Amino acid sequence: MASENSTQTATEEIRLLLIGPPKTGQSSIANILAGHNVFPVGASSSVESATPTTQPRHFTNKNILTDKHLLVVDAPPLFILKDATSNEKDMRRLAKCVALVSPGPHAIFLILSCDDAKNERFDMKQIVTTVFGAEALDQSIVVFSFIDRLERKGISVDDWINKECKQQALLEACGHRYLVIDSSHNDQTKHIDFLNRTLTMLNELWKEKLIFKSKMFDDIEQEIQRQEKNRSDLFQKKYANNFYGSEKALRLLLREHMRDELEREPILAEADYLVVEKYLQPIVKSLLQEVARYLEEEIVST
């Protein structure tokens, strides 16, 4: 869903992946980062509502950073896998997410509601390790949403994080990188502090010149590069007369168009899916086990 209104001369991008349990404001936060409402709010609360042909999962904000684009990928609901019969559909959504953020994210937002006891029982550290590997936590940032609810109770954010938050192991694994956001409104002008802090953290991670890599990302990137090579000549001819950026900027534009093409497809291209299927099968199995554990604890606690 790349914007066509701004300059196309950037040569670099920061890739940001957003994941979290249902009803944590994930898509609303994605919209704040995108600059306007492009992600359907509520799409992450139900597997059935995530319709790939009508509900975008990525957006390239070309105005928020200097000389770089910000790719925002709103991950599908990883935490509400229903049963083994839904595995293929869930795996295809996970595979599309991997392809959209390829060759790997510079940062991962782990979004949790600060006042939802249910979220405390999600072992986000274990889930991230299951899906991406422990190394992904080195580039993860915890985002606590709905801090306005704490304020209404007269609880300061610092006191809550230091004394009451049950995610200390996760915070430690992420190098104590965290952000907080008031989720009571969608007014962009009231999220300036959140955006400034976000961009500072993202730029710091980007300057380290590291992206999260794994064999799964390496394999899907090889397939995407193969497809890029097949499209490259035709793409360059199309834009040669009215594109004034460098060759590197043109390659970035081609990758953005390929992401848009992937978004429009009802399912991930079979070749792309088969590349990562072998990795996703054990991941989905492990996630189902984690969800079963969570549901058992939820039943016991009610």
Backbone as CSV, one residue per row, in Angstrom:
resi,resn,N_x,N_y,N_z,CA_x,CA_y,CA_z,C_x,C_y,C_z
1,MET,0.834,-1.194,0.000,0.000,0.000,0.000,0.873,1.249,0.000
2,ALA,1.916,1.290,-0.796,2.863,2.385,-0.779,2.240,3.661,-1.286
3,SER,2.602,4.768,-0.638,2.094,6.073,-1.057,2.738,6.474,-2.368
4,GLU,1.967,7.092,-3.239,2.499,7.543,-4.525,2.642,9.060,-4.562
5,ASN,2.410,9.730,-3.410,2.363,11.179,-3.419,3.694,11.827,-3.079
6,SER,4.627,11.095,-2.508,5.874,11.689,-2.061,7.030,11.258,-2.952
7,THR,8.181,11.850,-2.706,9.348,11.580,-3.540,9.741,10.110,-3.483
8,GLN,10.278,9.614,-4.575,10.667,8.213,-4.671,12.182,8.063,-4.618
9,THR,12.912,9.082,-4.086,14.369,9.071,-4.197,15.074,8.440,-3.013
10,ALA,14.363,8.027,-1.981,15.016,7.375,-0.842,15.672,6.079,-1.301
11,THR,16.811,5.766,-0.688,17.535,4.544,-1.042,17.539,3.521,0.090
12,GLU,17.043,3.888,1.266,17.046,2.996,2.413,15.643,2.930,3.016
13,GLU,15.401,1.866,3.758,14.142,1.744,4.475,14.397,1.125,5.841
14,ILE,13.511,1.443,6.774,13.486,0.763,8.062,12.240,-0.110,8.074
15,ARG,12.429,-1.398,8.305,11.316,-2.342,8.287,10.901,-2.662,9.725
16,LEU,9.637,-2.397,10.023,9.105,-2.568,11.374,7.955,-3.561,11.342
17,LEU,8.036,-4.584,12.179,7.002,-5.610,12.278,6.264,-5.451,13.600
18,LEU,4.924,-5.420,13.552,4.099,-5.291,14.748,3.400,-6.611,15.038
19,ILE,3.575,-7.121,16.266,2.864,-8.333,16.658,2.332,-8.166,18.078
20,GLY,1.309,-8.940,18.409,0.757,-8.872,19.758,-0.502,-9.706,19.877
21,PRO,-0.984,-9.896,21.099,-2.246,-10.609,21.305,-3.413,-9.801,20.746
22,PRO,-4.596,-10.386,20.645,-5.762,-9.647,20.170,-6.124,-8.493,21.105
23,LYS,-6.740,-7.471,20.506,-7.335,-6.349,21.250,-6.324,-5.574,22.087
24,THR,-5.143,-5.379,21.524,-4.140,-4.550,22.202,-3.932,-3.217,21.481
25,GLY,-4.733,-2.946,20.456,-4.582,-1.705,19.704,-3.498,-1.769,18.654
26,GLN,-3.147,-2.985,18.227,-2.042,-3.156,17.278,-2.275,-2.396,15.977
27,SER,-3.444,-2.555,15.376,-3.712,-1.898,14.098,-3.830,-0.385,14.257
28,SER,-4.332,0.076,15.404,-4.393,1.514,15.662,-2.989,2.103,15.735
29,ILE,-2.078,1.387,16.391,-0.688,1.852,16.464,-0.057,1.846,15.073
30,ALA,-0.375,0.827,14.276,0.131,0.787,12.901,-0.355,1.999,12.119
31,ASN,-1.595,2.413,12.332,-2.130,3.587,11.650,-1.417,4.860,12.067
32,ILE,-1.087,4.970,13.343,-0.351,6.146,13.823,1.007,6.229,13.128
33,LEU,1.675,5.092,12.987,2.977,5.059,12.321,2.849,5.315,10.823
34,ALA,1.723,4.879,10.245,1.498,5.096,8.816,1.168,6.558,8.518
35,GLY,0.611,7.260,9.491,0.261,8.667,9.289,-1.200,8.889,9.014
36,HIS,-1.938,7.855,8.695,-3.383,7.940,8.521,-3.953,6.524,8.548
37,ASN,-5.261,6.417,8.497,-5.913,5.128,8.714,-5.893,4.268,7.454
38,VAL,-4.945,3.345,7.421,-4.858,2.404,6.300,-5.051,0.971,6.755
39,PHE,-4.851,0.713,8.060,-5.046,-0.627,8.605,-6.407,-0.693,9.284
40,PRO,-7.271,-1.605,8.862,-8.595,-1.713,9.479,-8.495,-2.070,10.952
41,VAL,-8.986,-1.214,11.806,-8.958,-1.469,13.238,-9.910,-2.611,13.548
42,GLY,-9.410,-3.550,14.336,-10.215,-4.722,14.664,-9.851,-5.935,13.839
43,ALA,-9.028,-5.741,12.791,-8.669,-6.870,11.928,-7.857,-7.911,12.669
44,SER,-7.145,-7.483,13.732,-6.309,-8.429,14.461,-7.065,-9.182,15.544
45,SER,-8.333,-8.851,15.733,-9.065,-9.476,16.827,-9.749,-10.763,16.419
46,SER,-9.728,-11.070,15.131,-10.390,-12.290,14.675,-9.698,-12.834,13.451
47,VAL,-9.424,-14.116,13.467,-8.817,-14.741,12.294,-9.699,-14.553,11.073
48,GLU,-10.991,-14.718,11.253,-11.891,-14.665,10.115,-11.986,-13.272,9.524
49,SER,-11.684,-12.231,10.325,-11.796,-10.866,9.802,-10.600,-10.472,8.957
50,ALA,-9.524,-11.259,9.020,-8.319,-10.906,8.283,-8.436,-11.378,6.834
51,THR,-9.072,-10.568,6.021,-9.280,-10.924,4.618,-8.182,-10.288,3.784
52,PRO,-7.220,-11.062,3.289,-6.047,-10.496,2.634,-6.362,-9.595,1.458
53,THR,-7.451,-9.852,0.725,-7.724,-9.063,-0.467,-8.261,-7.678,-0.138
54,THR,-8.802,-7.469,1.052,-9.412,-6.185,1.373,-8.793,-5.499,2.576
55,GLN,-7.997,-6.207,3.361,-7.452,-5.608,4.559,-5.932,-5.604,4.494
56,PRO,-5.329,-4.430,4.269,-3.880,-4.352,4.077,-3.118,-4.718,5.334
57,ARG,-1.974,-5.319,5.135,-1.114,-5.693,6.240,0.215,-4.945,6.196
58,HIS,0.428,-4.075,5.217,1.669,-3.310,5.190,1.410,-1.933,4.598
59,PHE,2.269,-0.990,4.977,2.193,0.360,4.420,3.582,0.971,4.484
60,THR,3.965,1.673,3.428,5.255,2.358,3.396,5.024,3.850,3.604
61,ASN,5.431,4.352,4.759,5.340,5.782,5.056,6.618,6.442,4.548
62,LYS,6.471,7.309,3.555,7.636,7.914,2.911,7.920,9.328,3.416
63,ASN,7.182,9.754,4.423,7.306,11.134,4.887,7.794,11.273,6.318
64,ILE,7.811,10.187,7.081,8.065,10.299,8.512,9.553,10.329,8.850
65,LEU,10.412,9.809,7.970,11.849,9.772,8.182,12.575,10.567,7.106
66,THR,13.753,11.066,7.426,14.568,11.795,6.461,15.408,10.809,5.650
67,ASP,15.223,10.834,4.341,16.018,10.017,3.406,15.790,8.515,3.545
68,LYS,14.785,8.127,4.306,14.469,6.709,4.447,12.961,6.532,4.453
69,HIS,12.513,5.372,4.025,11.109,4.999,4.139,10.913,4.148,5.385
70,LEU,9.720,4.215,5.956,9.366,3.347,7.076,8.322,2.352,6.599
71,LEU,8.708,1.077,6.541,7.776,0.019,6.194,7.143,-0.508,7.479
72,VAL,5.816,-0.422,7.560,5.073,-0.913,8.716,4.330,-2.180,8.293
73,VAL,4.624,-3.301,8.930,3.949,-4.562,8.642,3.136,-4.954,9.872
74,ASP,1.813,-4.964,9.715,0.884,-5.305,10.783,0.637,-6.809,10.709
75,ALA,1.294,-7.564,11.588,1.276,-9.024,11.491,-0.122,-9.580,11.718
76,PRO,-0.424,-10.722,11.108,-1.720,-11.375,11.345,-1.798,-11.877,12.774
77,PRO,-2.996,-12.244,13.222,-3.168,-12.666,14.621,-2.514,-14.011,14.902
78,LEU,-1.303,-13.966,15.429,-0.548,-15.187,15.675,-1.084,-15.980,16.860
79,PHE,-1.902,-15.353,17.691,-2.196,-15.935,18.991,-3.600,-16.498,19.118
80,ILE,-4.320,-16.581,18.025,-5.675,-17.119,18.124,-5.888,-18.241,17.121
81,LEU,-4.864,-19.052,16.969,-4.995,-20.249,16.154,-6.031,-21.156,16.810
82,LYS,-6.983,-21.622,16.035,-8.110,-22.341,16.637,-7.824,-23.826,16.846
83,ASP,-7.379,-24.499,15.813,-7.131,-25.933,15.937,-6.261,-26.354,14.763
84,ALA,-5.944,-27.634,14.743,-5.032,-28.134,13.706,-5.596,-27.968,12.302
85,THR,-6.935,-27.921,12.171,-7.521,-27.827,10.828,-7.265,-26.475,10.190
86,SER,-6.910,-25.476,10.987,-6.683,-24.137,10.427,-5.211,-23.898,10.118
87,ASN,-4.382,-24.929,10.284,-2.947,-24.717,10.156,-2.516,-24.139,8.808
88,GLU,-3.024,-24.690,7.706,-2.550,-24.230,6.403,-2.898,-22.767,6.182
89,LYS,-4.122,-22.388,6.530,-4.514,-20.983,6.366,-3.643,-20.078,7.223
90,ASP,-3.405,-20.491,8.479,-2.574,-19.694,9.367,-1.134,-19.651,8.878
91,MET,-0.645,-20.764,8.375,0.726,-20.793,7.872,0.889,-19.880,6.667
92,ARG,-0.127,-19.838,5.805,-0.033,-18.970,4.639,-0.012,-17.495,5.050
93,ARG,-0.762,-17.168,6.090,-0.731,-15.784,6.565,0.625,-15.444,7.185
94,LEU,1.167,-16.389,7.937,2.496,-16.181,8.486,3.530,-16.059,7.373
95,ALA,3.404,-16.889,6.353,4.343,-16.848,5.231,4.264,-15.508,4.504
96,LYS,3.055,-14.994,4.322,2.914,-13.689,3.664,3.563,-12.599,4.501
97,CYS,3.402,-12.691,5.816,4.015,-11.715,6.708,5.536,-11.745,6.579
98,VAL,6.111,-12.942,6.530,7.555,-13.083,6.352,7.989,-12.458,5.031
99,ALA,7.220,-12.711,3.977,7.571,-12.171,2.665,7.475,-10.646,2.643
100,LEU,6.474,-10.079,3.300,6.305,-8.628,3.302,7.457,-7.913,3.996
101,VAL,7.991,-8.513,5.055,9.041,-7.841,5.817,10.436,-8.300,5.402
102,SER,10.531,-9.156,4.378,11.815,-9.635,3.869,12.656,-8.452,3.361
103,PRO,13.975,-8.497,3.549,14.822,-9.617,4.010,14.917,-9.765,5.525
104,GLY,14.060,-9.058,6.261,14.026,-9.174,7.716,13.781,-7.823,8.346
105,PRO,13.139,-7.798,9.504,12.838,-6.516,10.162,14.053,-5.924,10.871
106,HIS,14.122,-4.586,10.842,15.112,-3.899,11.666,14.652,-3.860,13.117
107,ALA,13.332,-3.861,13.311,12.778,-3.803,14.668,11.440,-4.528,14.693
108,ILE,11.109,-5.060,15.874,9.826,-5.728,16.086,9.148,-5.073,17.279
109,PHE,7.929,-4.583,17.085,7.128,-4.061,18.186,6.333,-5.211,18.803
110,LEU,6.497,-5.425,20.093,5.733,-6.421,20.833,4.689,-5.655,21.648
111,ILE,3.439,-5.682,21.202,2.418,-4.813,21.762,1.586,-5.556,22.802
112,LEU,1.500,-4.972,23.993,0.762,-5.558,25.105,-0.055,-4.471,25.792
113,SER,-1.269,-4.813,26.173,-2.101,-3.884,26.939,-1.619,-3.862,28.383
114,CYS,-1.478,-2.659,28.947,-0.895,-2.557,30.290,-1.870,-2.953,31.388
115,ASP,-3.164,-3.038,31.089,-4.107,-3.312,32.176,-4.941,-4.568,31.952
116,ASP,-4.532,-5.386,31.007,-5.298,-6.594,30.708,-4.611,-7.801,31.342
117,ALA,-5.234,-8.364,32.376,-4.632,-9.503,33.073,-4.411,-10.683,32.139
118,LYS,-5.263,-10.797,31.109,-5.097,-11.902,30.169,-3.742,-11.817,29.465
119,ASN,-3.325,-10.603,29.114,-2.063,-10.442,28.408,-0.872,-10.838,29.272
120,GLU,-1.046,-10.720,30.591,0.047,-11.100,31.474,0.338,-12.594,31.377
121,ARG,-0.664,-13.366,30.979,-0.474,-14.812,30.890,0.093,-15.237,29.538
122,PHE,0.175,-14.305,28.592,0.862,-14.601,27.344,2.359,-14.533,27.597
123,ASP,3.051,-15.605,27.374,4.499,-15.599,27.499,5.068,-15.082,26.178
124,MET,5.067,-13.753,26.038,5.490,-13.150,24.781,6.935,-13.500,24.451
125,LYS,7.765,-13.592,25.467,9.165,-13.968,25.226,9.243,-15.337,24.567
126,GLN,8.466,-16.296,25.081,8.464,-17.643,24.519,7.881,-17.651,23.113
127,ILE,6.825,-16.864,22.906,6.171,-16.841,21.593,7.101,-16.267,20.533
128,VAL,7.777,-15.170,20.841,8.707,-14.567,19.879,9.845,-15.530,19.577
129,THR,10.341,-16.192,20.624,11.417,-17.161,20.423,10.951,-18.321,19.551
130,THR,9.699,-18.749,19.751,9.148,-19.849,18.962,9.051,-19.483,17.484
131,VAL,8.564,-18.283,17.202,8.328,-17.886,15.815,9.610,-17.468,15.109
132,PHE,10.442,-16.672,15.782,11.585,-16.058,15.104,12.940,-16.500,15.642
133,GLY,12.988,-17.049,16.848,14.257,-17.367,17.480,14.606,-16.314,18.522
134,ALA,15.428,-16.709,19.488,15.761,-15.815,20.606,16.451,-14.538,20.148
135,GLU,17.174,-14.593,19.028,17.914,-13.419,18.560,16.986,-12.264,18.203
136,ALA,15.723,-12.569,17.889,14.786,-11.510,17.510,14.547,-10.542,18.656
137,LEU,14.701,-11.001,19.900,14.480,-10.131,21.052,15.527,-9.025,21.136
138,ASP,16.687,-9.241,20.507,17.725,-8.211,20.492,17.280,-6.979,19.705
139,GLN,16.292,-7.149,18.839,15.804,-6.036,18.028,14.327,-5.748,18.277
140,SER,13.847,-6.192,19.419,12.441,-5.990,19.759,12.266,-4.834,20.734
141,ILE,11.116,-4.183,20.640,10.734,-3.079,21.513,9.345,-3.395,22.058
142,VAL,9.199,-3.386,23.376,7.893,-3.629,23.985,7.088,-2.338,23.948
143,VAL,5.842,-2.432,23.503,4.955,-1.273,23.465,3.760,-1.565,24.370
144,PHE,3.613,-0.777,25.421,2.480,-0.921,26.328,1.374,0.045,25.901
145,SER,0.239,-0.514,25.531,-0.894,0.308,25.092,-1.875,0.538,26.242
146,PHE,-2.807,1.462,26.010,-3.875,1.768,26.975,-3.343,2.281,28.318
147,ILE,-2.265,3.070,28.282,-1.760,3.625,29.540,-2.740,4.625,30.134
148,ASP,-3.675,5.126,29.323,-4.687,6.048,29.842,-5.508,5.397,30.940
149,ARG,-5.672,4.082,30.867,-6.432,3.376,31.893,-5.685,3.364,33.227
150,LEU,-4.354,3.309,33.167,-3.577,3.409,34.395,-3.754,4.781,35.020
151,GLU,-3.684,5.791,34.170,-3.778,7.162,34.662,-5.124,7.425,35.323
152,ARG,-6.175,6.813,34.775,-7.501,6.993,35.387,-7.572,6.353,36.770
153,LYS,-6.706,5.363,37.003,-6.657,4.716,38.318,-5.673,5.412,39.260
154,GLY,-5.035,6.472,38.768,-4.072,7.188,39.590,-2.734,6.491,39.713
155,ILE,-2.415,5.630,38.750,-1.151,4.885,38.768,-0.213,5.477,37.722
156,SER,0.990,5.821,38.129,1.954,6.344,37.172,2.525,5.201,36.340
157,VAL,2.888,5.516,35.110,3.439,4.492,34.220,4.731,3.916,34.787
158,ASP,5.605,4.786,35.315,6.880,4.320,35.866,6.662,3.371,37.037
159,ASP,5.733,3.726,37.927,5.460,2.849,39.070,4.922,1.499,38.609
160,TRP,4.050,1.545,37.606,3.472,0.289,37.116,4.547,-0.599,36.501
161,ILE,5.395,-0.021,35.668,6.430,-0.817,35.000,7.421,-1.367,36.016
162,ASN,7.789,-0.567,37.009,8.816,-0.989,37.968,8.282,-1.924,39.055
163,LYS,6.981,-1.822,39.372,6.462,-2.551,40.529,5.404,-3.598,40.201
164,GLU,4.588,-3.356,39.155,3.444,-4.227,38.923,3.499,-5.024,37.625
165,CYS,4.249,-4.545,36.664,4.289,-5.190,35.353,4.844,-6.608,35.473
166,LYS,4.146,-7.553,34.857,4.542,-8.969,34.923,5.448,-9.367,33.753
167,GLN,5.895,-8.389,32.982,6.689,-8.688,31.787,8.164,-8.331,31.982
168,GLN,8.665,-8.470,33.198,10.046,-8.078,33.471,11.053,-8.923,32.686
169,ALA,10.776,-10.227,32.559,11.696,-11.086,31.807,11.751,-10.662,30.344
170,LEU,10.601,-10.283,29.795,10.556,-9.811,28.415,11.310,-8.506,28.265
171,LEU,11.087,-7.566,29.188,11.779,-6.279,29.121,13.288,-6.468,29.199
172,GLU,13.726,-7.344,30.071,15.161,-7.596,30.203,15.724,-8.190,28.919
173,ALA,14.984,-9.130,28.314,15.447,-9.758,27.070,15.523,-8.749,25.934
174,CYS,14.691,-7.706,25.993,14.677,-6.673,24.949,15.578,-5.490,25.289
175,GLY,16.439,-5.646,26.275,17.343,-4.557,26.641,16.622,-3.383,27.265
176,HIS,15.471,-3.646,27.885,14.645,-2.615,28.535,14.239,-1.506,27.558
177,ARG,14.096,-1.875,26.299,13.539,-0.928,25.322,12.012,-1.031,25.382
178,TYR,11.353,0.062,25.695,9.896,0.030,25.700,9.336,1.406,25.390
179,LEU,8.106,1.401,24.911,7.351,2.613,24.628,5.986,2.479,25.265
180,VAL,5.337,3.593,25.528,3.968,3.578,26.049,3.118,4.490,25.181
181,ILE,1.830,4.156,25.074,0.946,4.956,24.237,-0.441,5.036,24.858
182,ASP,-1.019,6.224,24.802,-2.396,6.463,25.234,-3.310,6.037,24.090
183,SER,-4.047,4.964,24.296,-4.858,4.390,23.219,-6.306,4.867,23.237
184,SER,-6.586,5.949,23.973,-7.968,6.402,24.106,-8.445,7.205,22.913
185,HIS,-7.545,7.559,21.999,-7.930,8.382,20.848,-6.999,8.092,19.677
186,ASN,-7.398,8.528,18.494,-6.592,8.342,17.283,-6.093,9.658,16.711
187,ASP,-6.156,10.716,17.513,-5.711,12.035,17.066,-4.193,12.017,16.891
188,GLN,-3.746,12.146,15.649,-2.311,12.072,15.353,-1.512,13.115,16.116
189,THR,-2.092,14.302,16.318,-1.352,15.394,16.958,-1.071,15.102,18.432
190,LYS,-1.812,14.146,19.024,-1.614,13.820,20.431,-0.647,12.659,20.630
191,HIS,-0.042,12.207,19.536,0.909,11.096,19.630,2.311,11.522,19.197
192,ILE,2.579,12.825,19.248,3.876,13.325,18.803,5.009,12.749,19.646
193,ASP,4.820,12.718,20.964,5.879,12.188,21.839,6.134,10.713,21.534
194,PHE,5.056,9.940,21.355,5.213,8.526,21.019,5.968,8.366,19.704
195,LEU,5.607,9.154,18.708,6.277,9.056,17.411,7.745,9.441,17.512
196,ASN,8.037,10.520,18.244,9.431,10.954,18.379,10.275,9.886,19.072
197,ARG,9.743,9.295,20.121,10.479,8.253,20.828,10.648,7.014,19.944
198,THR,9.601,6.703,19.185,9.667,5.566,18.263,10.761,5.769,17.229
199,LEU,10.767,6.930,16.602,11.745,7.185,15.545,13.162,7.190,16.090
200,THR,13.344,7.692,17.314,14.674,7.665,17.927,15.161,6.231,18.105
201,MET,14.293,5.370,18.635,14.670,3.965,18.833,14.920,3.264,17.507
202,LEU,14.055,3.512,16.523,14.221,2.856,15.222,15.520,3.288,14.551
203,ASN,15.831,4.573,14.619,17.072,5.047,14.017,18.293,4.466,14.708
204,GLU,18.210,4.310,16.041,19.336,3.712,16.765,19.560,2.271,16.322
205,LEU,18.467,1.502,16.174,18.604,0.121,15.712,19.094,0.080,14.271
206,TRP,18.600,0.982,13.436,18.991,0.999,12.027,20.481,1.339,11.879
207,LYS,20.974,2.254,12.703,22.377,2.657,12.608,23.325,1.505,12.932
208,GLU,22.829,0.531,13.679,23.661,-0.636,13.969,23.839,-1.535,12.744
209,LYS,23.098,-1.204,11.678,23.211,-1.937,10.412,22.916,-3.424,10.575
210,LEU,22.025,-3.725,11.496,21.631,-5.106,11.716,20.155,-5.273,11.400
211,ILE,19.815,-6.385,10.804,18.417,-6.757,10.657,18.280,-8.166,11.199
212,PHE,17.066,-8.505,11.607,16.877,-9.856,12.100,16.954,-10.826,10.930
213,LYS,17.852,-11.798,11.017,18.052,-12.775,9.957,17.839,-14.173,10.503
214,SER,17.381,-15.040,9.642,17.249,-16.457,9.969,17.268,-17.215,8.658
215,LYS,17.378,-18.537,8.735,17.372,-19.346,7.518,16.044,-19.171,6.780
216,MET,14.949,-19.031,7.531,13.650,-18.825,6.899,13.637,-17.526,6.091
217,PHE,14.113,-16.438,6.680,14.155,-15.168,5.960,15.127,-15.234,4.787
218,ASP,16.256,-15.906,4.963,17.228,-16.026,3.866,16.608,-16.738,2.666
219,ASP,15.873,-17.812,2.932,15.295,-18.597,1.843,14.201,-17.825,1.108
220,ILE,13.336,-17.150,1.853,12.266,-16.403,1.190,12.848,-15.216,0.428
221,GLU,13.923,-14.615,0.941,14.547,-13.491,0.248,15.158,-13.948,-1.076
222,GLN,15.732,-15.140,-1.104,16.267,-15.658,-2.363,15.169,-15.812,-3.407
223,GLU,14.004,-16.298,-2.975,12.883,-16.451,-3.899,12.382,-15.091,-4.374
224,ILE,12.307,-14.114,-3.473,11.845,-12.779,-3.859,12.834,-12.135,-4.826
225,GLN,14.121,-12.289,-4.575,15.126,-11.727,-5.482,15.050,-12.371,-6.860
226,ARG,14.729,-13.665,-6.900,14.557,-14.337,-8.193,13.399,-13.707,-8.965
227,GLN,12.311,-13.439,-8.263,11.167,-12.807,-8.914,11.488,-11.366,-9.325
228,GLU,12.248,-10.658,-8.492,12.659,-9.293,-8.831,13.483,-9.270,-10.119
229,LYS,14.376,-10.223,-10.235,15.218,-10.289,-11.432,14.373,-10.476,-12.679
230,ASN,13.324,-11.295,-12.581,12.441,-11.524,-13.722,11.658,-10.268,-14.102
231,ARG,11.391,-9.396,-13.117,10.594,-8.197,-13.376,11.450,-6.962,-13.654
232,SER,12.735,-7.036,-13.374,13.592,-5.855,-13.339,13.622,-5.088,-14.664
233,ASP,13.845,-5.774,-15.778,13.979,-5.087,-17.062,12.696,-4.348,-17.423
234,LEU,11.557,-5.009,-17.303,10.283,-4.381,-17.622,10.003,-3.208,-16.693
235,PHE,10.334,-3.362,-15.420,10.094,-2.310,-14.443,10.945,-1.081,-14.749
236,GLN,12.217,-1.288,-15.088,13.098,-0.161,-15.388,12.642,0.583,-16.636
237,LYS,12.171,-0.151,-17.630,11.667,0.513,-18.838,10.452,1.380,-18.519
238,LYS,9.602,0.889,-17.636,8.382,1.611,-17.276,8.699,2.931,-16.591
239,TYR,9.743,2.950,-15.741,10.031,4.133,-14.929,11.244,4.924,-15.403
240,ALA,11.910,4.469,-16.441,13.165,5.095,-16.864,12.998,6.565,-17.222
241,ASN,11.890,6.933,-17.838,11.733,8.297,-18.356,11.307,9.322,-17.306
242,ASN,10.727,8.857,-16.191,10.238,9.827,-15.198,10.726,9.528,-13.788
243,PHE,11.807,8.774,-13.678,12.372,8.487,-12.367,13.747,9.128,-12.288
244,TYR,13.974,9.923,-11.236,15.206,10.707,-11.139,16.105,10.264,-9.988
245,GLY,15.783,9.157,-9.380,16.605,8.664,-8.288,17.720,7.761,-8.786
246,SER,18.477,7.230,-7.847,19.597,6.354,-8.166,19.102,4.951,-8.485
247,GLU,20.031,4.109,-8.923,19.713,2.709,-9.184,19.234,2.022,-7.899
248,LYS,19.837,2.391,-6.767,19.436,1.811,-5.493,18.015,2.228,-5.121
249,ALA,17.677,3.483,-5.408,16.318,3.958,-5.133,15.309,3.241,-6.014
250,LEU,15.703,2.948,-7.253,14.811,2.244,-8.168,14.576,0.810,-7.688
251,ARG,15.602,0.176,-7.150,15.434,-1.179,-6.615,14.496,-1.182,-5.410
252,LEU,14.591,-0.124,-4.589,13.688,-0.012,-3.446,12.252,0.158,-3.924
253,LEU,12.063,0.939,-4.973,10.724,1.138,-5.532,10.174,-0.171,-6.092
254,LEU,11.023,-0.955,-6.757,10.591,-2.256,-7.278,10.149,-3.173,-6.136
255,ARG,10.907,-3.177,-5.030,10.532,-4.021,-3.900,9.180,-3.566,-3.328
256,GLU,8.945,-2.271,-3.269,7.670,-1.769,-2.757,6.510,-2.203,-3.654
257,HIS,6.717,-2.164,-4.958,5.672,-2.597,-5.880,5.415,-4.100,-5.755
258,MET,6.465,-4.865,-5.524,6.274,-6.296,-5.350,5.492,-6.593,-4.071
259,ARG,5.730,-5.807,-3.029,4.941,-5.982,-1.799,3.469,-5.664,-2.046
260,ASP,3.214,-4.599,-2.802,1.824,-4.261,-3.123,1.168,-5.384,-3.920
261,GLU,1.935,-5.964,-4.830,1.424,-7.070,-5.635,1.109,-8.271,-4.752
262,LEU,2.000,-8.549,-3.811,1.780,-9.645,-2.874,0.534,-9.396,-2.031
263,GLU,0.312,-8.153,-1.616,-0.848,-7.814,-0.794,-2.151,-8.077,-1.533
264,ARG,-2.153,-7.831,-2.838,-3.396,-7.980,-3.609,-3.741,-9.441,-3.879
265,GLU,-2.754,-10.332,-3.792,-3.010,-11.732,-4.082,-3.885,-12.340,-2.988
266,PRO,-4.881,-13.169,-3.346,-5.736,-13.785,-2.319,-4.981,-14.747,-1.418
267,ILE,-3.947,-15.395,-1.952,-3.070,-16.231,-1.139,-1.640,-15.965,-1.584
268,LEU,-0.707,-16.305,-0.723,0.692,-16.152,-1.088,1.017,-17.032,-2.289
269,ALA,1.806,-16.499,-3.211,2.216,-17.272,-4.378,2.761,-18.628,-3.933
270,GLU,2.372,-19.661,-4.655,2.707,-21.022,-4.224,4.212,-21.214,-4.049
271,ALA,5.002,-20.627,-4.934,6.453,-20.787,-4.832,6.974,-20.180,-3.533
272,ASP,6.448,-18.997,-3.165,6.880,-18.349,-1.932,6.461,-19.170,-0.716
273,TYR,5.235,-19.665,-0.760,4.722,-20.417,0.385,5.536,-21.685,0.615
274,LEU,5.829,-22.402,-0.441,6.555,-23.661,-0.301,7.954,-23.451,0.261
275,VAL,8.539,-22.271,-0.018,9.878,-21.978,0.492,9.901,-21.983,2.015
276,VAL,8.863,-21.436,2.650,8.885,-21.290,4.109,8.009,-22.306,4.836
277,GLU,7.270,-23.138,4.091,6.355,-24.080,4.732,7.083,-24.990,5.726
278,LYS,8.275,-25.444,5.359,9.001,-26.383,6.226,9.370,-25.741,7.563
279,TYR,9.534,-24.405,7.560,9.835,-23.713,8.805,8.563,-23.452,9.612
280,LEU,7.465,-23.184,8.902,6.245,-22.763,9.573,5.498,-23.909,10.239
281,GLN,5.615,-25.117,9.709,4.886,-26.241,10.304,5.227,-26.437,11.786
282,PRO,6.504,-26.538,12.171,6.796,-26.677,13.613,6.460,-25.428,14.412
283,ILE,6.547,-24.235,13.767,6.201,-22.998,14.459,4.728,-22.990,14.835
284,VAL,3.867,-23.322,13.876,2.433,-23.327,14.145,2.087,-24.373,15.191
285,LYS,2.731,-25.533,15.120,2.479,-26.576,16.123,2.835,-26.065,17.516
286,SER,3.963,-25.388,17.643,4.381,-24.856,18.942,3.452,-23.756,19.418
287,LEU,2.985,-22.922,18.487,2.055,-21.855,18.861,0.732,-22.428,19.342
288,LEU,0.278,-23.480,18.699,-0.957,-24.120,19.145,-0.807,-24.636,20.578
289,GLN,0.354,-25.177,20.893,0.602,-25.654,22.250,0.601,-24.491,23.238
290,GLU,1.180,-23.346,22.826,1.201,-22.181,23.700,-0.209,-21.642,23.916
291,VAL,-1.013,-21.603,22.860,-2.395,-21.129,22.988,-3.198,-22.071,23.881
292,ALA,-2.990,-23.378,23.745,-3.687,-24.347,24.591,-3.339,-24.118,26.055
293,ARG,-2.057,-23.844,26.334,-1.641,-23.566,27.705,-2.334,-22.317,28.230
294,TYR,-2.382,-21.277,27.392,-3.026,-20.027,27.796,-4.509,-20.234,28.080
295,LEU,-5.184,-20.979,27.219,-6.611,-21.206,27.404,-6.880,-22.001,28.677
296,GLU,-6.015,-22.971,28.976,-6.172,-23.736,30.218,-6.053,-22.819,31.437
297,GLU,-5.077,-21.911,31.414,-4.895,-20.990,32.524,-6.082,-20.026,32.640
298,GLU,-6.626,-19.617,31.480,-7.764,-18.710,31.493,-8.978,-19.370,32.136
299,ILE,-9.198,-20.646,31.801,-10.330,-21.366,32.374,-10.167,-21.519,33.879
300,VAL,-8.965,-21.836,34.308,-8.703,-22.012,35.737,-8.914,-20.705,36.501
301,SER,-8.563,-19.580,35.872,-8.622,-18.296,36.556,-10.038,-17.719,36.623
302,THR,-10.984,-18.270,35.843,-12.349,-17.718,35.827,-13.245,-18.434,36.834
